[in-house]
Amino acid sequence: MRSAALILVFLVLTLFAVPLLLVCAVFRLPDAFLAYGQWMMRVGRLILGISVDVAGLDRLDRKVPYVFMSNHLSFLDGPLLMTVIDRPARVIVK
């Protein structure tokens, strides 16, 4: 049942993402669109009931760039990593 709810919610949120992407592109606001994507992933985590334990974020300096890597134990590692990073992030996929 949670999977069906997630699909329905993501369909609606994706429909909102299309005009948001256009607005962000026109006004050059890439971080706003990334924040929306991170929020969508947090909503998905909430719907699926997945809890994530994070340690050490308080030791990171917001002025310093970092590389975050997931260990790929499942297909959810990447999206879950994005929900705990407290700053705009970019993704490289191989």
N, CA, C and O of each residue as an XYZ file, in Angstrom:
376
protein
N       0.818     -1.196      0.000
C       0.000      0.000      0.000
C       0.865      1.264      0.000
O       0.530      2.261     -0.639
N       1.989      1.201      0.734
C       2.869      2.371      0.770
C       3.466      2.666     -0.598
O       3.640      3.827     -0.967
N       3.774      1.627     -1.340
C       4.341      1.832     -2.672
C       3.348      2.535     -3.586
O       3.729      3.424     -4.346
N       2.093      2.151     -3.520
C       1.065      2.797     -4.333
C       0.907      4.259     -3.932
O       0.765      5.126     -4.795
N       0.930      4.539     -2.631
C       0.830      5.920     -2.163
C       2.032      6.727     -2.640
O       1.894      7.879     -3.051
N       3.209      6.116     -2.583
C       4.418      6.808     -3.025
C       4.342      7.141     -4.510
O       4.695      8.249     -4.915
N       3.893      6.209     -5.309
C       3.777      6.447     -6.751
C       2.802      7.584     -7.025
O       3.089      8.462     -7.839
N       1.664      7.577     -6.359
C       0.669      8.631     -6.557
C       1.219      9.997     -6.142
O       1.072     10.978     -6.871
N       1.842     10.054     -4.985
C       2.410     11.326     -4.497
C       3.509     11.800     -5.433
O       3.569     12.987     -5.753
N       4.381     10.903     -5.878
C       5.473     11.314     -6.762
C       4.963     11.772     -8.122
O       5.555     12.663     -8.730
N       3.884     11.183     -8.607
C       3.303     11.659     -9.867
C       2.836     13.101     -9.731
O       3.094     13.929    -10.605
N       2.149     13.398     -8.633
C       1.670     14.766     -8.400
C       2.849     15.720     -8.219
O       2.870     16.797     -8.814
N       3.831     15.332     -7.400
C       4.983     16.203     -7.162
C       5.806     16.411     -8.431
O       6.387     17.480     -8.616
N       5.864     15.414     -9.302
C       6.587     15.554    -10.561
C       5.862     16.522    -11.487
O       6.498     17.285    -12.214
N       4.538     16.492    -11.460
C       3.776     17.460    -12.262
C       4.056     18.890    -11.800
O       4.125     19.801    -12.625
N       4.217     19.095    -10.497
C       4.580     20.414     -9.985
C       6.033     20.760    -10.301
O       6.388     21.935    -10.398
N       6.864     19.747    -10.461
C       8.287     19.980    -10.705
C       8.544     20.555    -12.090
O       9.500     21.309    -12.272
N       7.717     20.220    -13.062
C       7.948     20.696    -14.427
C       7.860     22.225    -14.507
O       8.801     22.854    -14.991
N       6.758     22.848    -14.048
C       6.752     24.321    -14.094
C       7.796     24.940    -13.162
O       8.351     25.997    -13.466
N       8.062     24.290    -12.038
C       9.091     24.802    -11.132
C      10.457     24.803    -11.807
O      11.232     25.743    -11.633
N      10.756     23.769    -12.569
C      12.014     23.701    -13.303
C      12.121     24.849    -14.297
O      13.182     25.457    -14.436
N      11.027     25.144    -14.986
C      11.036     26.253    -15.949
C      11.268     27.589    -15.249
O      12.053     28.405    -15.732
N      10.603     27.825    -14.127
C      10.779     29.066    -13.377
C      12.212     29.175    -12.873
O      12.830     30.235    -12.966
N      12.737     28.073    -12.339
C      14.117     28.080    -11.833
C      15.120     28.313    -12.961
O      16.150     28.952    -12.747
N      14.835     27.811    -14.142
C      15.733     28.015    -15.281
C      15.692     29.471    -15.742
O      16.733     30.053    -16.045
N      14.500     30.061    -15.796
C      14.371     31.447    -16.244
C      15.053     32.404    -15.271
O      15.750     33.330    -15.686
N      14.849     32.176    -13.974
C      15.398     33.078    -12.963
C      16.757     32.612    -12.415
O      17.271     33.183    -11.453
N      17.326     31.581    -13.030
C      18.645     31.053    -12.645
C      18.713     30.724    -11.151
O      19.542     31.257    -10.414
N      17.822     29.835    -10.733
C      17.755     29.392     -9.341
C      17.948     27.880     -9.238
O      17.020     27.169     -8.852
N      19.137     27.376     -9.577
C      19.322     25.915     -9.562
C      19.203     25.321     -8.160
O      18.724     24.197     -8.010
N      19.630     26.055     -7.133
C      19.558     25.520     -5.771
C      18.120     25.343     -5.303
O      17.833     24.449     -4.506
N      17.207     26.191     -5.792
C      15.798     26.056     -5.416
C      15.232     24.746     -5.970
O      14.484     24.051     -5.283
N      15.585     24.417     -7.197
C      15.088     23.164     -7.777
C      15.709     21.960     -7.083
O      15.032     20.955     -6.865
N      16.988     22.050     -6.732
C      17.633     20.958     -6.000
C      16.993     20.770     -4.636
O      16.817     19.639     -4.183
N      16.643     21.870     -3.977
C      15.974     21.784     -2.677
C      14.616     21.100     -2.820
O      14.218     20.330     -1.946
N      13.903     21.375     -3.909
C      12.613     20.707     -4.159
C      12.827     19.203     -4.338
O      12.055     18.402     -3.812
N      13.862     18.817     -5.072
C      14.159     17.403     -5.258
C      14.509     16.716     -3.948
O      14.071     15.593     -3.694
N      15.300     17.388     -3.114
C      15.631     16.821     -1.802
C      14.377     16.694     -0.942
O      14.210     15.706     -0.228
N      13.506     17.680     -1.008
C      12.252     17.623     -0.253
C      11.392     16.458     -0.744
O      10.787     15.754      0.065
N      11.333     16.249     -2.075
C      10.574     15.117     -2.622
C      11.107     13.795     -2.077
O      10.329     12.899     -1.749
N      12.420     13.672     -1.982
C      13.003     12.434     -1.463
C      12.690     12.251      0.022
O      12.486     11.126      0.478
N      12.653     13.347      0.773
C      12.275     13.251      2.194
C      10.825     12.807      2.337
O      10.499     12.013      3.219
N       9.953     13.320      1.466
C       8.552     12.897      1.484
C       8.453     11.410      1.184
O       7.697     10.693      1.838
N       9.209     10.945      0.204
C       9.209      9.519     -0.125
C       9.693      8.673      1.030
O       9.136      7.610      1.303
N      10.731      9.139      1.711
C      11.237      8.407      2.876
C      10.190      8.347      3.978
O      10.043      7.325      4.648
N       9.463      9.442      4.163
C       8.414      9.491      5.176
C       7.271      8.527      4.834
O       6.784      7.808      5.705
N       6.850      8.514      3.577
C       5.766      7.630      3.153
C       6.165      6.162      3.313
O       5.362      5.343      3.761
N       7.392      5.835      2.950
C       7.842      4.447      3.050
C       8.207      4.038      4.472
O       8.380      2.852      4.752
N       8.325      5.017      5.375
C       8.634      4.709      6.768
C      10.076      4.309      6.994
O      10.372      3.507      7.881
N      10.976      4.862      6.196
C      12.391      4.541      6.320
C      13.046      5.527      7.277
O      12.929      6.740      7.102
N      13.731      5.009      8.283
C      14.475      5.885      9.194
C      15.961      5.792      8.865
O      16.467      4.739      8.478
N      16.638      6.912      9.027
C      18.063      6.982      8.723
C      18.776      7.566      9.933
O      18.382      8.612     10.448
N      19.817      6.894     10.382
C      20.643      7.402     11.473
C      21.879      8.069     10.879
O      22.602      7.471     10.082
N      22.106      9.307     11.277
C      23.230     10.080     10.751
C      24.090     10.542     11.916
O      23.575     10.986     12.942
N      25.381     10.439     11.753
C      26.319     10.916     12.768
C      27.395     11.756     12.093
O      27.858     11.420     11.003
N      27.785     12.832     12.731
C      28.908     13.624     12.265
C      28.592     14.840     11.422
O      29.513     15.570     11.056
N      27.322     15.096     11.092
C      27.011     16.276     10.291
C      27.384     17.572     11.000
O      27.667     18.576     10.347
N      27.388     17.558     12.318
C      27.718     18.761     13.082
C      29.194     19.139     12.942
O      29.571     20.270     13.247
N      30.019     18.218     12.491
C      31.454     18.495     12.335
C      31.806     19.058     10.970
O      32.957     19.424     10.733
N      30.830     19.136     10.062
C      31.097     19.638      8.716
C      30.987     21.153      8.679
O      30.067     21.737      9.252
N      31.937     21.781      7.997
C      31.940     23.229      7.816
C      31.114     23.557      6.574
O      31.378     23.021      5.498
N      30.116     24.434      6.712
C      29.248     24.774      5.582
C      29.992     25.521      4.481
O      29.506     25.584      3.352
N      31.156     26.088      4.782
C      31.909     26.854      3.788
C      32.842     25.978      2.956
O      33.432     26.448      1.984
N      32.973     24.727      3.328
C      33.911     23.815      2.656
C      33.121     22.827      1.805
O      32.154     22.240      2.290
N      33.515     22.630      0.537
C      32.842     21.617     -0.283
C      33.271     20.205      0.131
O      34.415     19.990      0.532
N      32.352     19.256      0.031
C      32.623     17.872      0.398
C      32.148     16.940     -0.705
O      31.303     17.306     -1.523
N      32.696     15.741     -0.719
C      32.232     14.672     -1.592
C      31.588     13.624     -0.695
O      32.245     13.067      0.184
N      30.301     13.355     -0.916
C      29.576     12.337     -0.161
C      29.396     11.125     -1.065
O      29.039     11.262     -2.235
N      29.646      9.941     -0.518
C      29.511      8.721     -1.314
C      28.670      7.715     -0.557
O      28.818      7.547      0.654
N      27.780      7.045     -1.286
C      26.993      5.981     -0.663
C      27.662      4.642     -0.959
O      28.453      4.525     -1.895
N      27.334      3.633     -0.152
C      27.989      2.331     -0.316
C      27.218      1.382     -1.227
O      27.678      0.268     -1.477
N      26.073      1.791     -1.721
C      25.283      1.031     -2.686
C      24.903     -0.367     -2.206
O      25.043     -1.344     -2.942
N      24.425     -0.454     -0.975
C      23.875     -1.723     -0.517
C      22.497     -1.978     -1.122
O      22.050     -3.122     -1.202
N      21.828     -0.908     -1.546
C      20.542     -1.048     -2.226
C      20.363      0.114     -3.193
O      21.184      1.030     -3.220
N      19.299      0.082     -3.987
C      19.047      1.161     -4.928
C      18.578      2.435     -4.226
O      18.472      3.483     -4.864
N      18.300      2.363     -2.940
C      17.853      3.533     -2.182
C      18.998      4.328     -1.558
O      18.763      5.412     -1.023
N      20.215      3.828     -1.611
C      21.334      4.505     -0.951
C      21.514      5.944     -1.430
O      21.649      6.855     -0.612
N      21.518      6.153     -2.726
C      21.708      7.500     -3.275
C      20.617      8.467     -2.854
O      20.918      9.525     -2.302
N      19.343      8.128     -3.102
C      18.275      9.028     -2.663
C      18.255      9.260     -1.153
O      17.984     10.375     -0.707
N      18.535      8.231     -0.366
C      18.559      8.419      1.088
C      19.703      9.326      1.508
O      19.554     10.115      2.441
N      20.834      9.226      0.837
C      21.957     10.107      1.139
C      21.564     11.561      0.889
O      21.934     12.448      1.658
N      20.825     11.801     -0.174
C      20.413     13.164     -0.487
C      19.457     13.745      0.559
O      19.377     14.964      0.706
N      18.740     12.898      1.276
C      17.800     13.409      2.278
C      18.488     13.867      3.550
O      17.896     14.619      4.324
N      19.709     13.442      3.788
C      20.388     13.822      5.028
C      21.439     14.909      4.825
O      21.919     15.489      5.799
N      21.800     15.191      3.582
C      22.764     16.265      3.320
C      22.031     17.591      3.497
O      20.991     17.823      2.881
N      22.574     18.445      4.331
C      21.895     19.690      4.689
C      22.324     20.878      3.830
O      22.328     22.015      4.302
N      22.680     20.624      2.589
C      23.113     21.683      1.683
C      22.782     21.259      0.255
O      22.569     20.073      0.005
N      22.734     22.203     -0.689
C      22.504     21.803     -2.070
C      23.609     20.861     -2.539
O      24.789     21.090     -2.271
N      23.219     19.812     -3.234
C      24.190     18.805     -3.665
C      24.011     18.488     -5.137
O      22.909     18.596     -5.675
N      25.080     18.102     -5.777
C      25.048     17.665     -7.171
C      25.362     16.173     -7.194
O      25.992     15.644     -6.278
N      24.912     15.502     -8.254
C      25.057     14.047     -8.314
C      25.818     13.667     -9.575
O      25.582     14.218    -10.650
N      26.728     12.723     -9.425
C      27.401     12.117    -10.560
C      27.073     10.625    -10.504
O      27.254      9.983     -9.470
N      26.594     10.084    -11.612
C      26.183      8.683    -11.647
C      27.028      7.960    -12.665
O      27.265      8.464    -13.762
N      27.481      6.776    -12.298
C      28.231      5.955    -13.246
C      27.373      4.795    -13.667
O      27.805      3.967    -14.468
